[in-house]
Amino acid sequence: MTKFFLRSLFRHAAVLALLLVLIPTAQAGVFDPAHFTLENGLEVVVVSDHRAPVVTHMVWYRVGSADEPRGKSGIAHFLEHLMFKGTDTLGPGEASKIIAKIGGNENAFTSYDYTAYYQTVAPEKLATVMEIEADRMVNLKLDPKHVLSERDVILEERRTRTDNSDAAKFREQINAAMYLAYPYRIPVIGWAHEMRQLSPEDAITFYRRWYAPNNAIVVVAGDVTAETVRGFAENIMARYRSGRLPNGTESKNRHRSRRAACR
């Protein structure tokens, strides 16, 4: 229960930090975040808080289950899992071992409109986790055997959290009835019969379509300064080119910003 409460509290705090970028009038609030954009389109938000020697680094991608192709429900959440399977330079699970070795922790989560990855580490290890995120932002490497085994994992997750819960199944039915012509009618985790068909090709296609510096926001909160984060971002994140996003993505992101401000 405590772990669940802390995770929920953290997520709400992280969403608040992100909304400070999306709602200009909120920038005058208590956090007073710094905000800048790199030449490749990556947005960076820095919330300095020196009360404890710790920092949380997050990468928010402007893509979620609402962006999935028809018949591929669950692919956004599936890719979230696969982002831990390695790159050209780091093997499967190696990044997680590095983060654990330096005393940090990590996780990720997917929703309708975003997918986010985070690490909490000592301030002097910020560059390490930023390197890891920059690497897998553009260099993800998927072995088909890892993809298929991870597909079994998300299917089991659905069975455990949804199929074995009357309340969860009821929520799915309510959403399906409420959002008749909107992607929110489809559960974030996906429909089981479609999840079983997800392939390595589906995952890498979705990754190449949406994962790029110009479709992401980095939020760094904790015992750091904006100048330090800017230096790291320009040396690490700025080395990668912006991606070619689907037509209409920019206007869609503006729409999402307005929608978030109204919630």
Helices and strands as residue ranges (DSSP letters): H 2-22, G 24-28, E 34-37, E 43-48, E 55-61, G 65-67, H 75-82, H 94-101, E 105-110, E 115-121, G 123-125, H 126-138, H 144-158, I 159-163, H 166-178, G 183-185, H 192-195, H 200-210, G 213-215, E 216-222, H 226-236, G 237-239, H 249-262
